Amino acid sequence: MISVWAPRAESVRLRRLTPACVTISEHDLSRDGQPDGWWSSDVAMAEGERYGFLLDGSSMLRPDPRSRRQPRGVHGPSALYDASRFEWTDDDWAGRELAGGIVYELHVGTFTPEGTLDALIGRLDHLVSLGVTHVELLPVNAFSGRWNWGYDGVLWYAVHEGYGGPAGYQRLVDAAHARGLAVIQDVVYNHLGPSGNYLPEFGPYLRDGEHNTSWGDSLNLSEPTVREYILENALMWLRDFHVDGLRLDAVHALHDEQTPHILQEMAERVDALAAELGRPLTLIAESDLNDPTLVLPRDEGGYGLTAQWSDDWHHAVHVALTGETEGYYADFAASDAVAKVSQSGFFHDGTHSSFRGRAHGHPLPAEVPSWRLVTFTQDHDQIGNRAAGDRLSASLSADRLAVAAVLTLTAPGTPMLFMGEEWGATTPWQFFTSHEEPELAKATAEGRIAEFARMGWDPAQVPDPQDPATFERSHLDWAELDRPRQARMLDLHRRLIALRRELPDLTDPDLAHTRVTVMHEDAAPDARAYRLDRGDVSVLVNLTASEIEFELAPDARVLLETTPVRISSRTIVLPSESAVIVGPAD
């Protein structure tokens, strides 16, 4: 039996097609005996068979809103796909907790020259040798066109065919588990893309202008079937595709007036599934609210999610490394910014945000372990939403880039790297689209230029998102690994990750055990020095233009240095733009 929720339709017909899209037969669906808004047919269909729906007598075929496969893209017919037919080899996979982990964020389409899931399998050993524990994929749900960041998805149950479809996705997860890597999938539940979004023709999936997000109408979370559409999709990744966790995009754009909040309901269902499967499952929220409710236990009034991204940590460290203080970076030029995010988790915890023009955030309770904050100096947004999509490697010296690595991988939170960061990749990661509608392509390109013009950027620096060259430029260049500078940076990342695993102080979840001393507080924000004490381990950072002398305990020894330092019996002298990790002799 096949069924579809289409409360806005007066009639629904099922069209069956050949792979060449020639019609085989059509069948009327019935509402008899179905819950409100549901239509069904008992016609027998085979695995892989193409089909679609005709609404209210229209000749325009629409894909199944819950389609598992779109062989011809989001505007074409759906295909039946039974995920249970895949032959998994990960029966012994026990999963991975996020605590103590290292997350690696990547985009399937630009991580390898081929841009496919199978090609990604061939690079998993690189991640294993790096020391990564969790691989986080940017959205892979079906979107319009050949390439996209993935946040314009319109069919959330299908894997983009250009990446390898659902079978390719299962092969990747299986291969990752065989190497001890957990997989986190980035999912978007706050909006739908502008092309191929036929869901509103079926039912009230969107709020139709109410509670708009920056990307369009928000999801109608007051409608029970829409909520179930989201919740079941989350469970699908974890259950049917053996994924270990989800990264929930921009949860601050989920407008939910119901009780419980959909994030709490999701966490409850995921926890129940984890108990059933016997392995940990992770939910990580992207949120700009600085609200600990997301990660507090449910018996303490929270939603019970596993973790949330820490934009504040990124902003504070970005300003310290680059000196940029425009826009939302302005507040983070404060001399205590790095210290506060390292010791307290949030910078804005009820303090005034000049960017927002109001007080923002709430304090992070002391009992929240630091690993619940995912920390990073680079990610897809903070690179790709710059006018030219330039990485830190485009503006920082090799020495300062090494300091960035030390700060990232000794942070109290759960460190995350963006693909290529581990070797200081020089390729940009730019905003790219491949909309098939000329008017949408034109509007996207013009809107991008206008957005950066308002921010004071030179429009000439903004690449055309629709130009295929923008997509091509954003691919990693794996040949860079053979260059001395990139090889040294990769070696530094490997040593830092190994050191983090060896030293319990670097994964201590108690923020009270982190103490930060700021030197040269009156200097420019990118010309300061820091002493970050994490238990008995000290991370010493010099971002000034001169040598800086730090006190050294008599029994201390150097565990890692980015450039050679001078040591006396009680002091250590760091050259400009350098970092060192010291610990007790034993």
N, C-alpha and C positions, 0 to 999 in steps of 0.2 A: 504494500500500500504506500502511496505517496500523498503527502499532505502539505498545505501551506496556509499560513495565517494571512488573510486578506480581507479584513473587515470593511474596507472601503469599496470593495468590488461587488457588483450585482451578479456577475457571472465570472467563472474561471474555467479555462480550458487548458488541458495538458497537451503539448505538442511533442511528439517523439521524432527524432531526426537521426540520420546517418552521420558518421564523422565528417562527411562533406557538406553537412547541413541541408540535406534533402529530406523533406518531410516524409515520415513513414506513416504516421497516423495521428489523429487527434481524439481526445476524450474529454467529456465534460466532468468537472469535479462537482461534488455535492456537499451541502452543509448539513445534510440529515445525520443526526446522531453525533455531531461534532460540537465541541465547545464553541462558545461565541467567537465568531470571526474566522474559524477554521474551515477549510475545504479539503476534501480528500477524494481519492479514487483508488479502487482495488486492482487497477491494471498492474500486471506483472512486468517488471523491468529488470534488465540484466546489468551486471557490473560493467561500468564504462559507458553505458548507453547515454546518448545526448538527449537533452530535453529542456523545455522551458515552458513558461505560462503566458497565456493570452488573457488579458483582463478586459471585461466588459465589451467583448466583441472586437477589440483592437487586433490589427494584424501584426503589431509590433511585439516581437517575442521578448520576454523578460526572464532573466536568470532567476534561479531559486534563491531567495534571501539566505537560506542556510546551505547553499551549495558548497560541497567539499572540493570541487574541482572545476576550473574554467579553462578548458583547452584553448579556446579562441579569445580569451580575455574577458573583461567584465561586461562587455556589450554583447557577447555571444551566448550560446546555450550552455547550460550546466552539464556536467557528466557525473553519473553515480560513482562514488568512490567509497569502498568499504575499508576503513582504516584497520579493522581487525584482521584482515587477510595478510598483513605484513608479518614476515617471520623475524621476530626480534631475537637478538642474542644477548640481551642485557638482563637476563633473569637474576643474576647475582649482583646487580647494581643496587647498592644500599643508599644511594643519594649522597648529597653533601650539604651540611649546614652552611649558612652564610658566614657565621662567626669564624674568624680566622682566615677568611677567603680573600682571593684577589680576583676582581671582576675585569673582564676584557670586553669592551663594547666594539662591535663591528657591523658594517653594512655589507650584506651578502653580495650586492651587485658591484661593489668597488673594491672589495678585499682582495680579489684575485683578478687576473686579466680576463678570465672567462666569465666571472660574475655569477657562478652557479653554486648550488649547495654541494654538488659532487666535487667541484674544484676546491671548495672550502675544506672538505675532508682531507685533501692532500696537504693542507697547511696546519692541521691540528697538532702535529708533532712539534711544530715550532712553538705553539702555545704551551704545550707540555714542558718543553725544555726551558721556556721562560719562567715557569712556575705558576702559571695561571690555574685557578681552580674552577671558575665560572665563566662561560662564554655567553655574552649577552648579545642577541641579534636584534638589530633594528627591525621594525615591522616587516613581516613577509606576507601579510594578507594581500588579497588580490586588489590591484589598483589599475587605473586606466593608463595605457601607454606601455612603453618598453622599459623605462627606468624612472625611478622616483625615490625619494627618501623612504617612502612607505607610509607616511602619515596621511596620505590622501586615499587610504583604503576605503573600499565601499562594500566588499564582500568578505566579512571577517572570518568566515569559516573555511575559506579557500586559501591555499598557498599560491602566490604568484607563479604562474606557469613558466615564465622566463627563468626563474631560479631552479626549476626542476619539479614544481608541483608537490603535492602531498607525499608522494613516494620518495622523492628526493629529500624531503624534509625528514622523513622517518629514517632514511639511510644515514643522514647526518647525525641525528640524535643517538642512534645506535652506535655509530662510530665514535662519537664523543664519549659516551659512557664506557666503551671498551678501553679508552685511554684515561679514564678517571676524571673526565671533565663533566661538570654539570652544565646544563643549558638553561638560560633564562631568555624568555621571549618577550620582546617589547610589544605591548598591545595598546590600542587606542579605542577608548570607549566614550570619549567626550564629544566627538563630531564625526561626520562622514565627509569623504572627498567630494570635490565639485563635479566630477565626471563619472558617469556610470552609477550614480546613486538613484536607483529605482525604488528603494524601499518605501518612500512616502506614497507611491502609487498603490502599494499593498495595504498600508495601515499607518497609524499615527506614531511613527518611529521618532519624529522630531517635534519640537515645541513650536515650530512655525513662527519664528521671529521673537519668541519669548526666551529670555535668558540666553541671548546670543553669546557665543564664544568668539575669540579672535579669528576663528577659522570657519564660522558659519553657525547655523542653528544647533542648539544643544540637543542631546537625546532626551526623549520624553520618559523620564524615570518614574512618572506618576502612573504610567500604563504597566500593569503587571506583566503582560506578555513581552514588552520591550525589556523590562528588567530581567526576565527569564532568558531572553535572547542573549543578553550580556553575560549573565551568570553561567549559562550553559556553555557559552563560547570559552570562558575562562577554564572551565572544567575540561572541555575538549582537549585543549593543549596539554594539560597535565595528565589526563587519563589516556586519551587515544594516541597522543604523540609522545608520551613519556617525558615531557618537558619537566624540568625541576623547579621552575619558578617563572613568574611573570613580572615584568616592569610595567607599571600602570601609568600611562602617559597623562600628564597634566590633570591630576585628580581635582585640582582646585576649580576646573571647568565642569565638573559634574554637579549639576544643580539638582539636588535631591532633598525633597521636603518630607520624605517618608521616614518612618521608624520601623526597623533599624535602617540606618544609612546603608546604601548599596555596598559600600566598602566593608562595612561590618558584616553584612550578609555574605559577601564574597569570602571574607576571611573565615567565617564560620564553616562554610561549605568546603573550602580548601583544606581547613584543618581536619574536617571529617574525612575527606578523601585521603589525606596523608596518613591518617590512622588506618584506613582500609588498605592502602597500598604498602604500609610499613616502611615508608621512607619520607624524609623531610621535604616539604614543599614551601617555596618562598614567594612572598608578595612584596614587591618594592614599589613604593609610590614616588612619582615625581610630583612635588608640590612646592609652591612658592609661599605657602601660608605660615611656615615656621610654627606649626601647630603639633605638639606632641600627641594629641588625640589619636593621630594616625597609628602610632606604634605602641601606645600604652595598652596594657592588657584589658580585655573586655570587662573583667571584674573590677577594674579601676576606672571604668567609664570610657575606655578607649575603643578603637576599632579592632585592635589585635593584628595589624599588618606586621610584617617582619622588619621592614626598614623603610627609610625614605632618603632620597637624594639630598645632599647638602649644598645648595647653591651658595650659601653664605661662606662656607669654607673655600669654595672655588673663587668667589669674588675677592675675599681677603688676600689669598695667596696670589691671585692674578695681578692685583694692584701692587703687591710687594715685589713681584718679578718684573712687571712691565712699566709701572708708574702711570698706567692709564687710569684716569679718574672721571671720565665722562659718563653721563647717564646714571645707571644704577651702581656704577663703581664709585661714585663720589663719596658716599659714607665710609667706604672701606679704606680710604686714605688715612683714617684715624690711626694713631700710633698703636692703639691697643687691639686693632682688628684681628691680626693673626693670633695674638694671645687669647682673645676672647673666644674665637671659634674653636681653638684648640683645647681650651679649658672648660668651655660651657656648651659647645655644640652649635648654638645659634648666636649670631651677632645681633640681629634684631629680635629681641625677646620681650617686646613691649616698648622698645625705644623708638624715637622718631626716625622715620625713613624720609629723607629729602626727596627721593625719587617718587614716592607715593604721596608725599605731602601729609602724612599722618603717622600715628604710632602703629607699629607693625610687630606681629609675632607674639609668642608666649615663651616663658622660660622652659627649658628642657629639664624635667625633674632629675635629681641626682641619681635616682635608681635606674634610669634608662641606660643600658650599656652602650658604649660608644660605637660598637660595631653596627648598631642600627642606623647609623648615618653613613651613607655611601659618599665618599669624598674623592675629588678628582681635580686636576689642574686643566684638563682638556676633555671635551666630550663633543658629540655631534652638533649640539646646539651652539655651544660657546665658540666653536670653530666655524661651522657652516652658516651661522647667522651674523658673521662679520661680512662686510661688503665683498671682500675678495676671498673669503673662506680660508684665510691664512692661519696656519698653525703657529705655535710659539717658536718653532724652529725658524720661522721667517724673520723674526725680529730679535730674538735673544742670541747672545753669544753661546758657543759650545759650553763654556764654563757655567754660565747662568742656567742653561738648559739642564745641565747635570744637577745643579742645586734644585731645580724644579722636580727632578726625579727623586731626590732625597726627601724633599718635603712631602711628595705624594705618597711614597712608600714607607714613611715612618709616621704617618698621620694616625691619630687615635681611631678614626673611623675605619670603614671597609674600603680600601683603595680600589679605584677603577682607572683603567687605562683605556684610551681610545686608539683604535687600530693604527699601527705605525708609530705611535708615540714612543714605544720601547726602543726604537732605533733613531729617533729624531727625524722621522720622515719629512722630506722637503716638499712633497706633493701637497697641494691644497685640498681641502674638502669643501666643495662649493654647493650651493643650492641648485639642484637640477630637477627638471620635470620633462615629461614628453606627452603633454596633453595633445589629444588628437583633434580637438576643436580649435580652429584658427582664432576665434574670438577669445577663447579662454587662454590660449597660449599668449596672445597679445596682452590681455589684461594682467596675466601673471608677471610678464616681463616688465610692463610699465609700473605695476604696483610695487615691484621690488625696487625699482629705481626711485620712485617717489618716497618710499619708506626710508631709504638711506639718505635721500636729499634732506628730509626733515631732521635727520640726525647729524647733518653737517658733513656727510661723506661725499666725496667726489663721484658723481654719477658715472663717470668714465671708468671707475674702478669696479663697477658692479657688472659681473658677467651675465649674459643672457641665459636664464634658466633653461630655455628651450633649445639652445644651441647644443648639438651633440658633443661639441668640443668641451663644454663645461662638464659634462658627465665623464668624458674620457680623461680630462685633467685630474679628476678626483680619484682615480684609481691609484692604489699603492704601487710603487715601483720597487719590486722585490730585489732588483739588481743593486739597489742602494746598500744592501747588507754586505756587499763586497768592498765598500769604501771604508777607509780607516776611521773617519769620524763616526759613521753610523755603527761600525762594528764595536767601537769603544762604548758608545751609548748603550748598545744592546747588552754588552758585558756588564755595564754598571747596573742596569735594570735586573739582570739575572742575579747579581751579587746582592743587591738590595732585597729582592724577594726572598732569597735564601736566608739572609740575615734576619729578616722579619719572622721567618718561620723558626729560626733557631733561638731567638731572644724573646722570652715570654713578656718582658716589659713592653715590647712593641705591639703586642696584641692584647695588653691589659685593658679590659672593658670599662674600668673605673676612671672617669674623667678627672676625679679628684687626685689621681696619681700623676697627672700631667701638670707641669709648672713651666710657664714661659716668661723669660726675661727679655725685654726689648731694650736694645742699646741704640743710641743716637735717635731718640724719640722725636727730636725737632727737625730731623733731616727730611728730605723728600721721601715719599712713601716707598720708593724703590732704592733707597740708599740707607737702609737700616741693617742692623745685625740682630740675631736672635739666638737665645739659648733655650732649647726645648728639652726639659728634663722629663723623661718618661721612666719613672722608677729610678733604677740605678744606671740607666742608659741616657746619655745626653747627645742631642743633635745640635751641633753648633753651625750657625749659618752666617756668612758674611756677604751681604749684598752692597756693601759700601765700595768706594773707589780706593780705599787704603787698606793696609793690614789691620787686623783686629786681634787683640790679645784676650784670651779667655783663661779663667782660672781652671786648674786641673787638679783633681784629687790625686794624692800620692800613688795610689794603686791603680790609677786609670790606664787603659791602653787604647790605642786607636784600632777600631774595628773596620772602618772604611773611611777613605778620604777621596774627594773628587779631584783634588790637586795636592801636591806635596805640602806638608805643613812643618813648622818648626816646633819642637817640644823641648821644654826645660823640665826641671824637677817639679815645678808647681804651675806652669803655664803652658799654653799652646797658642801659637800664632797662626792665624789663617790669612792667606792672601786674599785679595779682592775677588769677589765672585767665586766663592768656594764653600764647601760644606764638609763636615767630618762627623763621624759617629764614634763616640768613645764610651767605654764601659769598664766595669771592674776587671781586674786582672784575671779573675777566675771565671 
